[in-house]
Amino acid sequence: MPKKPAGSKGRTDLIRSITTPLGFFVLVSIIVEGTLGIVLSTSKLNEAHVWTGFLWMSGIFIGVVVIVTSLAIFSPKNLLYGKEEYINPSLDSSALNDAIEDLIVANVKPDCLKNPPS
């Protein structure tokens, strides 16, 4: 049985795994650093341009570190929030009990709801 190409499944899994801003910063830095590293190492640029690219790569990395560090210090909640914060707020138990009673009344025959003779 032929296999699916691993590249497309791996990419979609990687994108779906990014659920927090911290994960996004990691993904962005990996993409930028990898792209610049490949371009600088495989291109036929002269030494001055390679050093300029290397300094840009270092500057972007330091910039991401500074941004993430400042977010961690001044607003860590914004750095680590996840999907669970956007889920509907849970109902209190009395509301759940009322909903259960309403379902019972709506779905159970009235004869079954009568108290049995003692």
Phi and psi restraints in degrees (range 20) as a CNS / XPLOR table:
assign (resid 1 and name C) (resid 2 and name N)
       (resid 2 and name CA) (resid 2 and name C) 1.0 -71.3 20.0 2
assign (resid 2 and name N) (resid 2 and name CA)
       (resid 2 and name C) (resid 3 and name N) 1.0 142.7 20.0 2
assign (resid 2 and name C) (resid 3 and name N)
       (resid 3 and name CA) (resid 3 and name C) 1.0 -88.7 20.0 2
assign (resid 3 and name N) (resid 3 and name CA)
       (resid 3 and name C) (resid 4 and name N) 1.0 153.7 20.0 2
assign (resid 3 and name C) (resid 4 and name N)
       (resid 4 and name CA) (resid 4 and name C) 1.0 -75.5 20.0 2
assign (resid 4 and name N) (resid 4 and name CA)
       (resid 4 and name C) (resid 5 and name N) 1.0 152.1 20.0 2
assign (resid 4 and name C) (resid 5 and name N)
       (resid 5 and name CA) (resid 5 and name C) 1.0 -61.8 20.0 2
assign (resid 5 and name N) (resid 5 and name CA)
       (resid 5 and name C) (resid 6 and name N) 1.0 131.6 20.0 2
assign (resid 5 and name C) (resid 6 and name N)
       (resid 6 and name CA) (resid 6 and name C) 1.0 -69.0 20.0 2
assign (resid 6 and name N) (resid 6 and name CA)
       (resid 6 and name C) (resid 7 and name N) 1.0 -25.8 20.0 2
assign (resid 6 and name C) (resid 7 and name N)
       (resid 7 and name CA) (resid 7 and name C) 1.0 -62.2 20.0 2
assign (resid 7 and name N) (resid 7 and name CA)
       (resid 7 and name C) (resid 8 and name N) 1.0 -45.4 20.0 2
assign (resid 7 and name C) (resid 8 and name N)
       (resid 8 and name CA) (resid 8 and name C) 1.0 -69.7 20.0 2
assign (resid 8 and name N) (resid 8 and name CA)
       (resid 8 and name C) (resid 9 and name N) 1.0 -40.8 20.0 2
assign (resid 8 and name C) (resid 9 and name N)
       (resid 9 and name CA) (resid 9 and name C) 1.0 -67.3 20.0 2
assign (resid 9 and name N) (resid 9 and name CA)
       (resid 9 and name C) (resid 10 and name N) 1.0 -39.6 20.0 2
assign (resid 9 and name C) (resid 10 and name N)
       (resid 10 and name CA) (resid 10 and name C) 1.0 -63.8 20.0 2
assign (resid 10 and name N) (resid 10 and name CA)
       (resid 10 and name C) (resid 11 and name N) 1.0 -39.3 20.0 2
assign (resid 10 and name C) (resid 11 and name N)
       (resid 11 and name CA) (resid 11 and name C) 1.0 -67.1 20.0 2
assign (resid 11 and name N) (resid 11 and name CA)
       (resid 11 and name C) (resid 12 and name N) 1.0 -44.8 20.0 2
assign (resid 11 and name C) (resid 12 and name N)
       (resid 12 and name CA) (resid 12 and name C) 1.0 -66.5 20.0 2
assign (resid 12 and name N) (resid 12 and name CA)
       (resid 12 and name C) (resid 13 and name N) 1.0 -37.6 20.0 2
assign (resid 12 and name C) (resid 13 and name N)
       (resid 13 and name CA) (resid 13 and name C) 1.0 -64.5 20.0 2
assign (resid 13 and name N) (resid 13 and name CA)
       (resid 13 and name C) (resid 14 and name N) 1.0 -38.2 20.0 2
assign (resid 13 and name C) (resid 14 and name N)
       (resid 14 and name CA) (resid 14 and name C) 1.0 -65.3 20.0 2
assign (resid 14 and name N) (resid 14 and name CA)
       (resid 14 and name C) (resid 15 and name N) 1.0 -43.8 20.0 2
assign (resid 14 and name C) (resid 15 and name N)
       (resid 15 and name CA) (resid 15 and name C) 1.0 -66.5 20.0 2
assign (resid 15 and name N) (resid 15 and name CA)
       (resid 15 and name C) (resid 16 and name N) 1.0 -40.1 20.0 2
assign (resid 15 and name C) (resid 16 and name N)
       (resid 16 and name CA) (resid 16 and name C) 1.0 -69.6 20.0 2
assign (resid 16 and name N) (resid 16 and name CA)
       (resid 16 and name C) (resid 17 and name N) 1.0 -23.3 20.0 2
assign (resid 16 and name C) (resid 17 and name N)
       (resid 17 and name CA) (resid 17 and name C) 1.0 -77.0 20.0 2
assign (resid 17 and name N) (resid 17 and name CA)
       (resid 17 and name C) (resid 18 and name N) 1.0 -13.8 20.0 2
assign (resid 17 and name C) (resid 18 and name N)
       (resid 18 and name CA) (resid 18 and name C) 1.0 -82.1 20.0 2
assign (resid 18 and name N) (resid 18 and name CA)
       (resid 18 and name C) (resid 19 and name N) 1.0 102.0 20.0 2
assign (resid 18 and name C) (resid 19 and name N)
       (resid 19 and name CA) (resid 19 and name C) 1.0 -120.2 20.0 2
assign (resid 19 and name N) (resid 19 and name CA)
       (resid 19 and name C) (resid 20 and name N) 1.0 -4.9 20.0 2
assign (resid 19 and name C) (resid 20 and name N)
       (resid 20 and name CA) (resid 20 and name C) 1.0 -131.6 20.0 2
assign (resid 20 and name N) (resid 20 and name CA)
       (resid 20 and name C) (resid 21 and name N) 1.0 159.0 20.0 2
assign (resid 20 and name C) (resid 21 and name N)
       (resid 21 and name CA) (resid 21 and name C) 1.0 -60.1 20.0 2
assign (resid 21 and name N) (resid 21 and name CA)
       (resid 21 and name C) (resid 22 and name N) 1.0 -32.1 20.0 2
assign (resid 21 and name C) (resid 22 and name N)
       (resid 22 and name CA) (resid 22 and name C) 1.0 -63.8 20.0 2
assign (resid 22 and name N) (resid 22 and name CA)
       (resid 22 and name C) (resid 23 and name N) 1.0 -42.6 20.0 2
assign (resid 22 and name C) (resid 23 and name N)
       (resid 23 and name CA) (resid 23 and name C) 1.0 -63.2 20.0 2
assign (resid 23 and name N) (resid 23 and name CA)
       (resid 23 and name C) (resid 24 and name N) 1.0 -35.9 20.0 2
assign (resid 23 and name C) (resid 24 and name N)
       (resid 24 and name CA) (resid 24 and name C) 1.0 -65.1 20.0 2
assign (resid 24 and name N) (resid 24 and name CA)
       (resid 24 and name C) (resid 25 and name N) 1.0 -42.7 20.0 2
assign (resid 24 and name C) (resid 25 and name N)
       (resid 25 and name CA) (resid 25 and name C) 1.0 -60.2 20.0 2
assign (resid 25 and name N) (resid 25 and name CA)
       (resid 25 and name C) (resid 26 and name N) 1.0 -40.9 20.0 2
assign (resid 25 and name C) (resid 26 and name N)
       (resid 26 and name CA) (resid 26 and name C) 1.0 -63.6 20.0 2
assign (resid 26 and name N) (resid 26 and name CA)
       (resid 26 and name C) (resid 27 and name N) 1.0 -46.4 20.0 2
assign (resid 26 and name C) (resid 27 and name N)
       (resid 27 and name CA) (resid 27 and name C) 1.0 -62.8 20.0 2
assign (resid 27 and name N) (resid 27 and name CA)
       (resid 27 and name C) (resid 28 and name N) 1.0 -43.5 20.0 2
assign (resid 27 and name C) (resid 28 and name N)
       (resid 28 and name CA) (resid 28 and name C) 1.0 -62.6 20.0 2
assign (resid 28 and name N) (resid 28 and name CA)
       (resid 28 and name C) (resid 29 and name N) 1.0 -44.2 20.0 2
assign (resid 28 and name C) (resid 29 and name N)
       (resid 29 and name CA) (resid 29 and name C) 1.0 -66.7 20.0 2
assign (resid 29 and name N) (resid 29 and name CA)
       (resid 29 and name C) (resid 30 and name N) 1.0 -36.7 20.0 2
assign (resid 29 and name C) (resid 30 and name N)
       (resid 30 and name CA) (resid 30 and name C) 1.0 -64.2 20.0 2
assign (resid 30 and name N) (resid 30 and name CA)
       (resid 30 and name C) (resid 31 and name N) 1.0 -44.5 20.0 2
assign (resid 30 and name C) (resid 31 and name N)
       (resid 31 and name CA) (resid 31 and name C) 1.0 -64.9 20.0 2
assign (resid 31 and name N) (resid 31 and name CA)
       (resid 31 and name C) (resid 32 and name N) 1.0 -48.2 20.0 2
assign (resid 31 and name C) (resid 32 and name N)
       (resid 32 and name CA) (resid 32 and name C) 1.0 -64.9 20.0 2
assign (resid 32 and name N) (resid 32 and name CA)
       (resid 32 and name C) (resid 33 and name N) 1.0 -48.0 20.0 2
assign (resid 32 and name C) (resid 33 and name N)
       (resid 33 and name CA) (resid 33 and name C) 1.0 -65.4 20.0 2
assign (resid 33 and name N) (resid 33 and name CA)
       (resid 33 and name C) (resid 34 and name N) 1.0 -40.8 20.0 2
assign (resid 33 and name C) (resid 34 and name N)
       (resid 34 and name CA) (resid 34 and name C) 1.0 -64.4 20.0 2
assign (resid 34 and name N) (resid 34 and name CA)
       (resid 34 and name C) (resid 35 and name N) 1.0 -44.4 20.0 2
assign (resid 34 and name C) (resid 35 and name N)
       (resid 35 and name CA) (resid 35 and name C) 1.0 -63.2 20.0 2
assign (resid 35 and name N) (resid 35 and name CA)
       (resid 35 and name C) (resid 36 and name N) 1.0 -48.8 20.0 2
assign (resid 35 and name C) (resid 36 and name N)
       (resid 36 and name CA) (resid 36 and name C) 1.0 -63.7 20.0 2
assign (resid 36 and name N) (resid 36 and name CA)
       (resid 36 and name C) (resid 37 and name N) 1.0 -38.8 20.0 2
assign (resid 36 and name C) (resid 37 and name N)
       (resid 37 and name CA) (resid 37 and name C) 1.0 -63.4 20.0 2
assign (resid 37 and name N) (resid 37 and name CA)
       (resid 37 and name C) (resid 38 and name N) 1.0 -43.1 20.0 2
assign (resid 37 and name C) (resid 38 and name N)
       (resid 38 and name CA) (resid 38 and name C) 1.0 -66.1 20.0 2
assign (resid 38 and name N) (resid 38 and name CA)
       (resid 38 and name C) (resid 39 and name N) 1.0 -46.1 20.0 2
assign (resid 38 and name C) (resid 39 and name N)
       (resid 39 and name CA) (resid 39 and name C) 1.0 -61.9 20.0 2
assign (resid 39 and name N) (resid 39 and name CA)
       (resid 39 and name C) (resid 40 and name N) 1.0 -44.2 20.0 2
assign (resid 39 and name C) (resid 40 and name N)
       (resid 40 and name CA) (resid 40 and name C) 1.0 -70.2 20.0 2
assign (resid 40 and name N) (resid 40 and name CA)
       (resid 40 and name C) (resid 41 and name N) 1.0 -34.0 20.0 2
assign (resid 40 and name C) (resid 41 and name N)
       (resid 41 and name CA) (resid 41 and name C) 1.0 -82.9 20.0 2
assign (resid 41 and name N) (resid 41 and name CA)
       (resid 41 and name C) (resid 42 and name N) 1.0 -26.0 20.0 2
assign (resid 41 and name C) (resid 42 and name N)
       (resid 42 and name CA) (resid 42 and name C) 1.0 -103.3 20.0 2
assign (resid 42 and name N) (resid 42 and name CA)
       (resid 42 and name C) (resid 43 and name N) 1.0 -9.3 20.0 2
assign (resid 42 and name C) (resid 43 and name N)
       (resid 43 and name CA) (resid 43 and name C) 1.0 -83.6 20.0 2
assign (resid 43 and name N) (resid 43 and name CA)
       (resid 43 and name C) (resid 44 and name N) 1.0 164.6 20.0 2
assign (resid 43 and name C) (resid 44 and name N)
       (resid 44 and name CA) (resid 44 and name C) 1.0 -101.4 20.0 2
assign (resid 44 and name N) (resid 44 and name CA)
       (resid 44 and name C) (resid 45 and name N) 1.0 40.3 20.0 2
assign (resid 44 and name C) (resid 45 and name N)
       (resid 45 and name CA) (resid 45 and name C) 1.0 -77.3 20.0 2
assign (resid 45 and name N) (resid 45 and name CA)
       (resid 45 and name C) (resid 46 and name N) 1.0 155.6 20.0 2
assign (resid 45 and name C) (resid 46 and name N)
       (resid 46 and name CA) (resid 46 and name C) 1.0 -75.5 20.0 2
assign (resid 46 and name N) (resid 46 and name CA)
       (resid 46 and name C) (resid 47 and name N) 1.0 170.3 20.0 2
assign (resid 46 and name C) (resid 47 and name N)
       (resid 47 and name CA) (resid 47 and name C) 1.0 -62.9 20.0 2
assign (resid 47 and name N) (resid 47 and name CA)
       (resid 47 and name C) (resid 48 and name N) 1.0 -34.6 20.0 2
assign (resid 47 and name C) (resid 48 and name N)
       (resid 48 and name CA) (resid 48 and name C) 1.0 -65.5 20.0 2
assign (resid 48 and name N) (resid 48 and name CA)
       (resid 48 and name C) (resid 49 and name N) 1.0 -41.4 20.0 2
assign (resid 48 and name C) (resid 49 and name N)
       (resid 49 and name CA) (resid 49 and name C) 1.0 -69.3 20.0 2
assign (resid 49 and name N) (resid 49 and name CA)
       (resid 49 and name C) (resid 50 and name N) 1.0 -36.7 20.0 2
assign (resid 49 and name C) (resid 50 and name N)
       (resid 50 and name CA) (resid 50 and name C) 1.0 -63.9 20.0 2
assign (resid 50 and name N) (resid 50 and name CA)
       (resid 50 and name C) (resid 51 and name N) 1.0 -42.3 20.0 2
assign (resid 50 and name C) (resid 51 and name N)
       (resid 51 and name CA) (resid 51 and name C) 1.0 -66.1 20.0 2
assign (resid 51 and name N) (resid 51 and name CA)
       (resid 51 and name C) (resid 52 and name N) 1.0 -37.6 20.0 2
assign (resid 51 and name C) (resid 52 and name N)
       (resid 52 and name CA) (resid 52 and name C) 1.0 -62.4 20.0 2
assign (resid 52 and name N) (resid 52 and name CA)
       (resid 52 and name C) (resid 53 and name N) 1.0 -44.8 20.0 2
assign (resid 52 and name C) (resid 53 and name N)
       (resid 53 and name CA) (resid 53 and name C) 1.0 -62.3 20.0 2
assign (resid 53 and name N) (resid 53 and name CA)
       (resid 53 and name C) (resid 54 and name N) 1.0 -40.0 20.0 2
assign (resid 53 and name C) (resid 54 and name N)
       (resid 54 and name CA) (resid 54 and name C) 1.0 -63.4 20.0 2
assign (resid 54 and name N) (resid 54 and name CA)
       (resid 54 and name C) (resid 55 and name N) 1.0 -40.7 20.0 2
assign (resid 54 and name C) (resid 55 and name N)
       (resid 55 and name CA) (resid 55 and name C) 1.0 -66.3 20.0 2
assign (resid 55 and name N) (resid 55 and name CA)
       (resid 55 and name C) (resid 56 and name N) 1.0 -38.4 20.0 2
assign (resid 55 and name C) (resid 56 and name N)
       (resid 56 and name CA) (resid 56 and name C) 1.0 -61.8 20.0 2
assign (resid 56 and name N) (resid 56 and name CA)
       (resid 56 and name C) (resid 57 and name N) 1.0 -44.0 20.0 2
assign (resid 56 and name C) (resid 57 and name N)
       (resid 57 and name CA) (resid 57 and name C) 1.0 -60.4 20.0 2
assign (resid 57 and name N) (resid 57 and name CA)
       (resid 57 and name C) (resid 58 and name N) 1.0 -44.8 20.0 2
assign (resid 57 and name C) (resid 58 and name N)
       (resid 58 and name CA) (resid 58 and name C) 1.0 -65.0 20.0 2
assign (resid 58 and name N) (resid 58 and name CA)
       (resid 58 and name C) (resid 59 and name N) 1.0 -41.7 20.0 2
assign (resid 58 and name C) (resid 59 and name N)
       (resid 59 and name CA) (resid 59 and name C) 1.0 -63.8 20.0 2
assign (resid 59 and name N) (resid 59 and name CA)
       (resid 59 and name C) (resid 60 and name N) 1.0 -41.4 20.0 2
assign (resid 59 and name C) (resid 60 and name N)
       (resid 60 and name CA) (resid 60 and name C) 1.0 -64.3 20.0 2
assign (resid 60 and name N) (resid 60 and name CA)
       (resid 60 and name C) (resid 61 and name N) 1.0 -42.9 20.0 2
assign (resid 60 and name C) (resid 61 and name N)
       (resid 61 and name CA) (resid 61 and name C) 1.0 -62.7 20.0 2
assign (resid 61 and name N) (resid 61 and name CA)
       (resid 61 and name C) (resid 62 and name N) 1.0 -45.4 20.0 2
assign (resid 61 and name C) (resid 62 and name N)
       (resid 62 and name CA) (resid 62 and name C) 1.0 -64.5 20.0 2
assign (resid 62 and name N) (resid 62 and name CA)
       (resid 62 and name C) (resid 63 and name N) 1.0 -38.3 20.0 2
assign (resid 62 and name C) (resid 63 and name N)
       (resid 63 and name CA) (resid 63 and name C) 1.0 -61.4 20.0 2
assign (resid 63 and name N) (resid 63 and name CA)
       (resid 63 and name C) (resid 64 and name N) 1.0 -43.7 20.0 2
assign (resid 63 and name C) (resid 64 and name N)
       (resid 64 and name CA) (resid 64 and name C) 1.0 -64.2 20.0 2
assign (resid 64 and name N) (resid 64 and name CA)
       (resid 64 and name C) (resid 65 and name N) 1.0 -41.1 20.0 2
assign (resid 64 and name C) (resid 65 and name N)
       (resid 65 and name CA) (resid 65 and name C) 1.0 -62.0 20.0 2
assign (resid 65 and name N) (resid 65 and name CA)
       (resid 65 and name C) (resid 66 and name N) 1.0 -42.9 20.0 2
assign (resid 65 and name C) (resid 66 and name N)
       (resid 66 and name CA) (resid 66 and name C) 1.0 -65.1 20.0 2
assign (resid 66 and name N) (resid 66 and name CA)
       (resid 66 and name C) (resid 67 and name N) 1.0 -42.5 20.0 2
assign (resid 66 and name C) (resid 67 and name N)
       (resid 67 and name CA) (resid 67 and name C) 1.0 -63.4 20.0 2
assign (resid 67 and name N) (resid 67 and name CA)
       (resid 67 and name C) (resid 68 and name N) 1.0 -47.9 20.0 2
assign (resid 67 and name C) (resid 68 and name N)
       (resid 68 and name CA) (resid 68 and name C) 1.0 -64.8 20.0 2
assign (resid 68 and name N) (resid 68 and name CA)
       (resid 68 and name C) (resid 69 and name N) 1.0 -39.9 20.0 2
assign (resid 68 and name C) (resid 69 and name N)
       (resid 69 and name CA) (resid 69 and name C) 1.0 -64.5 20.0 2
assign (resid 69 and name N) (resid 69 and name CA)
       (resid 69 and name C) (resid 70 and name N) 1.0 -42.7 20.0 2
assign (resid 69 and name C) (resid 70 and name N)
       (resid 70 and name CA) (resid 70 and name C) 1.0 -66.5 20.0 2
assign (resid 70 and name N) (resid 70 and name CA)
       (resid 70 and name C) (resid 71 and name N) 1.0 -38.0 20.0 2
assign (resid 70 and name C) (resid 71 and name N)
       (resid 71 and name CA) (resid 71 and name C) 1.0 -65.6 20.0 2
assign (resid 71 and name N) (resid 71 and name CA)
       (resid 71 and name C) (resid 72 and name N) 1.0 -39.1 20.0 2
assign (resid 71 and name C) (resid 72 and name N)
       (resid 72 and name CA) (resid 72 and name C) 1.0 -65.3 20.0 2
assign (resid 72 and name N) (resid 72 and name CA)
       (resid 72 and name C) (resid 73 and name N) 1.0 -33.4 20.0 2
assign (resid 72 and name C) (resid 73 and name N)
       (resid 73 and name CA) (resid 73 and name C) 1.0 -79.6 20.0 2
assign (resid 73 and name N) (resid 73 and name CA)
       (resid 73 and name C) (resid 74 and name N) 1.0 -47.9 20.0 2
assign (resid 73 and name C) (resid 74 and name N)
       (resid 74 and name CA) (resid 74 and name C) 1.0 -92.9 20.0 2
assign (resid 74 and name N) (resid 74 and name CA)
       (resid 74 and name C) (resid 75 and name N) 1.0 -29.1 20.0 2
assign (resid 74 and name C) (resid 75 and name N)
       (resid 75 and name CA) (resid 75 and name C) 1.0 -151.9 20.0 2
assign (resid 75 and name N) (resid 75 and name CA)
       (resid 75 and name C) (resid 76 and name N) 1.0 73.5 20.0 2
assign (resid 75 and name C) (resid 76 and name N)
       (resid 76 and name CA) (resid 76 and name C) 1.0 -64.6 20.0 2
assign (resid 76 and name N) (resid 76 and name CA)
       (resid 76 and name C) (resid 77 and name N) 1.0 -25.6 20.0 2
assign (resid 76 and name C) (resid 77 and name N)
       (resid 77 and name CA) (resid 77 and name C) 1.0 -62.7 20.0 2
assign (resid 77 and name N) (resid 77 and name CA)
       (resid 77 and name C) (resid 78 and name N) 1.0 -39.0 20.0 2
assign (resid 77 and name C) (resid 78 and name N)
       (resid 78 and name CA) (resid 78 and name C) 1.0 -69.5 20.0 2
assign (resid 78 and name N) (resid 78 and name CA)
       (resid 78 and name C) (resid 79 and name N) 1.0 -21.5 20.0 2
assign (resid 78 and name C) (resid 79 and name N)
       (resid 79 and name CA) (resid 79 and name C) 1.0 -83.4 20.0 2
assign (resid 79 and name N) (resid 79 and name CA)
       (resid 79 and name C) (resid 80 and name N) 1.0 -30.4 20.0 2
assign (resid 79 and name C) (resid 80 and name N)
       (resid 80 and name CA) (resid 80 and name C) 1.0 -115.7 20.0 2
assign (resid 80 and name N) (resid 80 and name CA)
       (resid 80 and name C) (resid 81 and name N) 1.0 8.6 20.0 2
assign (resid 80 and name C) (resid 81 and name N)
       (resid 81 and name CA) (resid 81 and name C) 1.0 -64.1 20.0 2
assign (resid 81 and name N) (resid 81 and name CA)
       (resid 81 and name C) (resid 82 and name N) 1.0 154.8 20.0 2
assign (resid 81 and name C) (resid 82 and name N)
       (resid 82 and name CA) (resid 82 and name C) 1.0 -133.2 20.0 2
assign (resid 82 and name N) (resid 82 and name CA)
       (resid 82 and name C) (resid 83 and name N) 1.0 -173.4 20.0 2
assign (resid 82 and name C) (resid 83 and name N)
       (resid 83 and name CA) (resid 83 and name C) 1.0 -66.6 20.0 2
assign (resid 83 and name N) (resid 83 and name CA)
       (resid 83 and name C) (resid 84 and name N) 1.0 -26.9 20.0 2
assign (resid 83 and name C) (resid 84 and name N)
       (resid 84 and name CA) (resid 84 and name C) 1.0 -63.2 20.0 2
assign (resid 84 and name N) (resid 84 and name CA)
       (resid 84 and name C) (resid 85 and name N) 1.0 -20.5 20.0 2
assign (resid 84 and name C) (resid 85 and name N)
       (resid 85 and name CA) (resid 85 and name C) 1.0 -73.4 20.0 2
assign (resid 85 and name N) (resid 85 and name CA)
       (resid 85 and name C) (resid 86 and name N) 1.0 -17.8 20.0 2
assign (resid 85 and name C) (resid 86 and name N)
       (resid 86 and name CA) (resid 86 and name C) 1.0 -99.6 20.0 2
assign (resid 86 and name N) (resid 86 and name CA)
       (resid 86 and name C) (resid 87 and name N) 1.0 1.0 20.0 2
assign (resid 86 and name C) (resid 87 and name N)
       (resid 87 and name CA) (resid 87 and name C) 1.0 -71.3 20.0 2
assign (resid 87 and name N) (resid 87 and name CA)
       (resid 87 and name C) (resid 88 and name N) 1.0 147.3 20.0 2
assign (resid 87 and name C) (resid 88 and name N)
       (resid 88 and name CA) (resid 88 and name C) 1.0 -55.1 20.0 2
assign (resid 88 and name N) (resid 88 and name CA)
       (resid 88 and name C) (resid 89 and name N) 1.0 142.6 20.0 2
assign (resid 88 and name C) (resid 89 and name N)
       (resid 89 and name CA) (resid 89 and name C) 1.0 -63.1 20.0 2
assign (resid 89 and name N) (resid 89 and name CA)
       (resid 89 and name C) (resid 90 and name N) 1.0 144.3 20.0 2
assign (resid 89 and name C) (resid 90 and name N)
       (resid 90 and name CA) (resid 90 and name C) 1.0 -70.3 20.0 2
assign (resid 90 and name N) (resid 90 and name CA)
       (resid 90 and name C) (resid 91 and name N) 1.0 149.2 20.0 2
assign (resid 90 and name C) (resid 91 and name N)
       (resid 91 and name CA) (resid 91 and name C) 1.0 -82.6 20.0 2
assign (resid 91 and name N) (resid 91 and name CA)
       (resid 91 and name C) (resid 92 and name N) 1.0 150.0 20.0 2
assign (resid 91 and name C) (resid 92 and name N)
       (resid 92 and name CA) (resid 92 and name C) 1.0 -76.7 20.0 2
assign (resid 92 and name N) (resid 92 and name CA)
       (resid 92 and name C) (resid 93 and name N) 1.0 164.6 20.0 2
assign (resid 92 and name C) (resid 93 and name N)
       (resid 93 and name CA) (resid 93 and name C) 1.0 -64.1 20.0 2
assign (resid 93 and name N) (resid 93 and name CA)
       (resid 93 and name C) (resid 94 and name N) 1.0 -32.5 20.0 2
assign (resid 93 and name C) (resid 94 and name N)
       (resid 94 and name CA) (resid 94 and name C) 1.0 -66.5 20.0 2
assign (resid 94 and name N) (resid 94 and name CA)
       (resid 94 and name C) (resid 95 and name N) 1.0 -37.7 20.0 2
assign (resid 94 and name C) (resid 95 and name N)
       (resid 95 and name CA) (resid 95 and name C) 1.0 -66.4 20.0 2
assign (resid 95 and name N) (resid 95 and name CA)
       (resid 95 and name C) (resid 96 and name N) 1.0 -38.5 20.0 2
assign (resid 95 and name C) (resid 96 and name N)
       (resid 96 and name CA) (resid 96 and name C) 1.0 -65.7 20.0 2
assign (resid 96 and name N) (resid 96 and name CA)
       (resid 96 and name C) (resid 97 and name N) 1.0 -41.5 20.0 2
assign (resid 96 and name C) (resid 97 and name N)
       (resid 97 and name CA) (resid 97 and name C) 1.0 -61.9 20.0 2
assign (resid 97 and name N) (resid 97 and name CA)
       (resid 97 and name C) (resid 98 and name N) 1.0 -42.8 20.0 2
assign (resid 97 and name C) (resid 98 and name N)
       (resid 98 and name CA) (resid 98 and name C) 1.0 -61.9 20.0 2
assign (resid 98 and name N) (resid 98 and name CA)
       (resid 98 and name C) (resid 99 and name N) 1.0 -41.0 20.0 2
assign (resid 98 and name C) (resid 99 and name N)
       (resid 99 and name CA) (resid 99 and name C) 1.0 -65.2 20.0 2
assign (resid 99 and name N) (resid 99 and name CA)
       (resid 99 and name C) (resid 100 and name N) 1.0 -40.3 20.0 2
assign (resid 99 and name C) (resid 100 and name N)
       (resid 100 and name CA) (resid 100 and name C) 1.0 -64.2 20.0 2
assign (resid 100 and name N) (resid 100 and name CA)
       (resid 100 and name C) (resid 101 and name N) 1.0 -44.4 20.0 2
assign (resid 100 and name C) (resid 101 and name N)
       (resid 101 and name CA) (resid 101 and name C) 1.0 -61.6 20.0 2
assign (resid 101 and name N) (resid 101 and name CA)
       (resid 101 and name C) (resid 102 and name N) 1.0 -41.1 20.0 2
assign (resid 101 and name C) (resid 102 and name N)
       (resid 102 and name CA) (resid 102 and name C) 1.0 -63.1 20.0 2
assign (resid 102 and name N) (resid 102 and name CA)
       (resid 102 and name C) (resid 103 and name N) 1.0 -39.7 20.0 2
assign (resid 102 and name C) (resid 103 and name N)
       (resid 103 and name CA) (resid 103 and name C) 1.0 -65.9 20.0 2
assign (resid 103 and name N) (resid 103 and name CA)
       (resid 103 and name C) (resid 104 and name N) 1.0 -40.0 20.0 2
assign (resid 103 and name C) (resid 104 and name N)
       (resid 104 and name CA) (resid 104 and name C) 1.0 -63.8 20.0 2
assign (resid 104 and name N) (resid 104 and name CA)
       (resid 104 and name C) (resid 105 and name N) 1.0 -46.4 20.0 2
assign (resid 104 and name C) (resid 105 and name N)
       (resid 105 and name CA) (resid 105 and name C) 1.0 -63.0 20.0 2
assign (resid 105 and name N) (resid 105 and name CA)
       (resid 105 and name C) (resid 106 and name N) 1.0 -38.0 20.0 2
assign (resid 105 and name C) (resid 106 and name N)
       (resid 106 and name CA) (resid 106 and name C) 1.0 -75.9 20.0 2
assign (resid 106 and name N) (resid 106 and name CA)
       (resid 106 and name C) (resid 107 and name N) 1.0 -29.8 20.0 2
assign (resid 106 and name C) (resid 107 and name N)
       (resid 107 and name CA) (resid 107 and name C) 1.0 -110.7 20.0 2
assign (resid 107 and name N) (resid 107 and name CA)
       (resid 107 and name C) (resid 108 and name N) 1.0 -10.0 20.0 2
assign (resid 107 and name C) (resid 108 and name N)
       (resid 108 and name CA) (resid 108 and name C) 1.0 -107.6 20.0 2
assign (resid 108 and name N) (resid 108 and name CA)
       (resid 108 and name C) (resid 109 and name N) 1.0 140.0 20.0 2
assign (resid 108 and name C) (resid 109 and name N)
       (resid 109 and name CA) (resid 109 and name C) 1.0 -61.4 20.0 2
assign (resid 109 and name N) (resid 109 and name CA)
       (resid 109 and name C) (resid 110 and name N) 1.0 142.2 20.0 2
assign (resid 109 and name C) (resid 110 and name N)
       (resid 110 and name CA) (resid 110 and name C) 1.0 -60.3 20.0 2
assign (resid 110 and name N) (resid 110 and name CA)
       (resid 110 and name C) (resid 111 and name N) 1.0 -31.0 20.0 2
assign (resid 110 and name C) (resid 111 and name N)
       (resid 111 and name CA) (resid 111 and name C) 1.0 -64.2 20.0 2
assign (resid 111 and name N) (resid 111 and name CA)
       (resid 111 and name C) (resid 112 and name N) 1.0 -32.8 20.0 2
assign (resid 111 and name C) (resid 112 and name N)
       (resid 112 and name CA) (resid 112 and name C) 1.0 -75.4 20.0 2
assign (resid 112 and name N) (resid 112 and name CA)
       (resid 112 and name C) (resid 113 and name N) 1.0 -17.8 20.0 2
assign (resid 112 and name C) (resid 113 and name N)
       (resid 113 and name CA) (resid 113 and name C) 1.0 -86.3 20.0 2
assign (resid 113 and name N) (resid 113 and name CA)
       (resid 113 and name C) (resid 114 and name N) 1.0 -9.8 20.0 2
assign (resid 113 and name C) (resid 114 and name N)
       (resid 114 and name CA) (resid 114 and name C) 1.0 -71.7 20.0 2
assign (resid 114 and name N) (resid 114 and name CA)
       (resid 114 and name C) (resid 115 and name N) 1.0 147.9 20.0 2
assign (resid 114 and name C) (resid 115 and name N)
       (resid 115 and name CA) (resid 115 and name C) 1.0 -70.3 20.0 2
assign (resid 115 and name N) (resid 115 and name CA)
       (resid 115 and name C) (resid 116 and name N) 1.0 139.0 20.0 2
assign (resid 115 and name C) (resid 116 and name N)
       (resid 116 and name CA) (resid 116 and name C) 1.0 -72.0 20.0 2
assign (resid 116 and name N) (resid 116 and name CA)
       (resid 116 and name C) (resid 117 and name N) 1.0 149.4 20.0 2
assign (resid 116 and name C) (resid 117 and name N)
       (resid 117 and name CA) (resid 117 and name C) 1.0 -65.3 20.0 2
assign (resid 117 and name N) (resid 117 and name CA)
       (resid 117 and name C) (resid 118 and name N) 1.0 141.0 20.0 2
